[in-house]
Each structure stands twice: as C-alpha cells, then as structure tokens.
Amino acid sequence: MHPVPDRDVPESGGSRSAAGWLVLLALAGLAAFLLIRPILAGPASGLSAVGGSSSPFAVHRPVGGVRGGGIVNVDTELGYRGTLAAGTGIILDRTGLVLTNNHVIQGATSIKATDTRTRKSYTARVVGYDKSNDVAVIRLSGAKDVGLKPAAFGDSGKVAEGDAVTAKGNAGGKGGAPKVAHGKVTALDQAVVAKDDSDGSSEKLSGLIETDAAIKPGDSGGPLFNASGEVVGMDTAASAGFTMAKKDSGRGFAIPINRALAIAEQIRSGQDSPKVHIGQTAMLGVQVRAADAAQGAGGGQGGRQGGGALVASTLPDSPAERLNVPVDAVITALDGTPVDSPTTLTDLLLLHHPGDTVALTYRTPGGQAVTQRVELASGPPQ
C-alpha cells in the first residue's frame, strides 16, 4: 500500500479520532486489503481549460468559483475495521464533484459529505483515485442544481516562498464551520516520506508546497488559499499512526493545485492508467504482511527480494476465504507475474476490476506451490 501524509481522523469504538491512511484494504502491509477502483461518474459541467505557464500539468478549473469557499466536511465509515474517519474536500463544480486526498476515502465502506456553507449533507461515492499522488474525486449524490458553489482556483505555478496562505478544513474531524490556519509558504518543491506505523510501509511524495500554517489531522483534502482567496494547494498532514519524515520541516504540506486538478480531470474523463483508477475497486480479501526471504523461497514464482506477501488472515466470505487460502501462505505470483512484496501484489490487483478472474499462486505453510483461479469481489477504495 502507499501510505501518504495525513490520514484523517480514525475512530474506534465510537469516538472520532484521526483517520489516517487506512491501509485497511491496501496490501502494502500488515493489514491491507486487496482492492481496485471506484465508480465512474458522468462528465462534469462548467470546466474550462486554463494554461499553467509554470506548471507541467494540463490545468482545468471550474468557472465561477467562490473565493475562500467551496468546502465540504467528509466523514467515512471503515466497515472492515469498525472505525470512522473524517477529512475535508474541495467542491469542483455544481454537479457535485469534490476533490480530496486519497487517504481520506481509503478503505471507506460509506462516505458522507456536508457542505460547510449550507450545512446540507450528501451521501457520496468514489469516482476515481490516484493513491501514489494522494488524490481522489468523489461525487455527491443528488447534489445537482441544489446550490453548490465550487471553489475558485489559482495557479500553483505562481506560488512563491513567503506568500501569505490560509488553510481551511475539518481540523480534528469535529465538523461544523471550517477551521482556519494562517501562515506563509516556507518552501516549494518539497519531498516527504510518509510512513504507516501499522505496517512500516512508506511512500515518497514530492513537489509539495511547505507552509508554516498549522495544518492538522482532519484538514486533509482541504484547500490552501492564497491572499486572493484562490485555492493553490490541497492540504495534507500527519496524524495518528502516520508520520511524515522531513528534517527541519514546517507545520504542513500541500499538493500543488495544478497537479491535483490535472489528475482530477483525468479521473472525471474516465482515463484509466497504471496510477489512476476508475470504477469499482476489486478485492481479493486477504490481510497480508511482508514475507521474509526464507518464507518466500523454495521454487515458487516471486520468492525473492522480500519473499512475497504473507497471508495474515482472510476476510469472511471473501474470494480468498472461499478459495481456502491458508493463513501463513505466501502469495508469490498473480497471473504469472512475480509478487515480491505486499505492495507489488496491491499494484497488480489494481490493474483489475471486480468480476475479473485471476490466477493466484501461493506457497502453503508446508511448502507446497499452489495455483488457483479466483474471481475478484468488489471492495472499498484503496
């Protein structure tokens, strides 16, 4: 799985805390579920192509956005973990498309979004996501023609060190009006390593805007405004169980909005790619962790460079359970492609959709190599 900075407020039992990168379904490590893609929604209206002279991305910005606004609070239920999570989203257009961090919706079995201006709540579904860049797009159900006001977007290519910025979001997952944090841009083109403490997996995010504005868990997916009230970045932050390593770093980081909007437009237009996933998410239904070389070795495919993906458990009534994949088996290949780690297994599964049939190769605890065909189920976004 690819952990990323800021998981927004997870909650166990019944109280909301900060839901971080829920590796819940992402085979990147100890407790990740194998999945793949969410639902493609219809085209958004009111989008215009805007050049970004200093940006390498094709930028698309909604027309007629509201400066300093266009924010929703995002609440998710993580059914497979029995927890809740909270984050923030940026309204892209009046049809109900919302931009947020991928980790805000990762592992969600249900999503609710509340317009912070009108206080109206909507159920939402995932349109698509890019977990490597921590970007996702969701659609609010029944939101068309109900007065949604998109945010106004600036050009992140024009952001400079020292610029005054304001972060707004659902800090602490408390809901209600957005919390405000003022600051300035302290550095550009920054890289951080986001680490998921639950499984030790990590991912590098680069090209980020660094700010001393006090971005907090729950703000993830929210806007970073310039002095004109235009969104120039999408906030992301560290939270419980998820840390970002960067020496002498400031308080928070934001994904440049030019990049985020380019990815959002790719998602909106249904352009699937190795990084961007469109449609429902496929699930094998195993919780895995890295297998060491000794466990993975022994003549099977993929028993090298980390040993494969060791099955810690299987989900009830999942494809893996119905296939009787044993606990402590080591998955070594998918459709003949070697699996040398949980992350590789996740990436391979992300090339499929629910209903696809794949060949799963694994080594039993007793050392027997087994290959079985299995039909993937539908699961939460990764």
C-alpha positions, 0 to 999 in steps of 0.5 A: 500500500502507499501510505501518504501524509495525513490520514484523517481522523480514525475512530474506534469504538465510537469516538472520532479520532484521526483517520489516517491512511487506512491501509485497511484494504491496501496490501502494502502491509500488515493489514491491507486489503486487496482492492481496485477502483471506484465508480465512474461518474458522468462528465462534469459541467462548467470546466474550462481549460486554463494554461499553467505557464509554470506548471507541467500539468494540463490545468482545468478549473471550474468557472465561477468559483467562490473565493475562500469557499467551496468546502465540504466536511467528509466523514467515512465509515471503515466497515472492515475495521469498525472505525470512522474517519473524517477529512475535508474536500474541495467542491469542483463544480455544481454537479457535485464533484469534490476533490480530496486526498486519497487517504481520506476515502481509503478503505471507506465502506460509506462516505458522507459529505456536508457542505460547510456553507449550507450545512446540507449533507450528501451521501457520496461515492468514489469516482476515481483515485490516484493513491501514489499522488494522494488524490481522489474525486468523489461525487455527491449524490443528488447534489445537482442544481441544489446550490453548490458553489465550487471553489475558485482556483489559482495557479500553483505555478505562481506560488512563491516562498513567503506568500501569505496562505490560509488553510481551511478544513475539518481540523480534528474531524469535529465538523461544523464551520471550517477551521482556519490556519494562517501562515506563509509558504516556507518552501516549494518543491518539497519531498516527504516520506510518509510512513504507516506505523501499522505496517512500516510501509512508506511512500515518497511524495514530492513537489509539495508546497511547505507552509508554516500554517498549522495544518492538522489531522482532519484538514486533509483534502482541504484547500490552501488559499492564497491572499486572493482567496484562490485555492493553490494547494490541497492540504495534507498532514500527519496524524495518528499512526502516520508520520511524515519524515522531513528534517527541519520541516514546517507545520504542513504540506500541500499538493500543488493545485495544478497537479491535483486538478490535472489528475482530477480531470483525468479521473472525471474523463474516465482515463484509466492508467497504471496510477489512476483508477476508475470504477469499482475497486476489486478485492481479493480479501486477504490481510497480508504482511511482508514475507521474509526471504526464507518464507518466500523461497523454495521454487515458487514464482516471486520468492525473492527480494522480500519473499512475497506477501504473507497471508495474515488472515482472510476476510469472511466470505471473501474470494480468498476465504472461499478459495481456502487460502491458508493463513501463513501462505505466501502469495508469490505470483498473480497471473504469472507475474512475480509478487515480491512484496505486499505492495507489488501484489496491491499494484497488480490487483489494481490493474483489475476490476471486480468480476475479473478472474485471476490466477493466484499462486501461493506457497502453503505453510508446508511448502507446497506451490499452489495455483488457483483461479479466483474471481475478484469481489468488489471492495472499498477504495484503496 
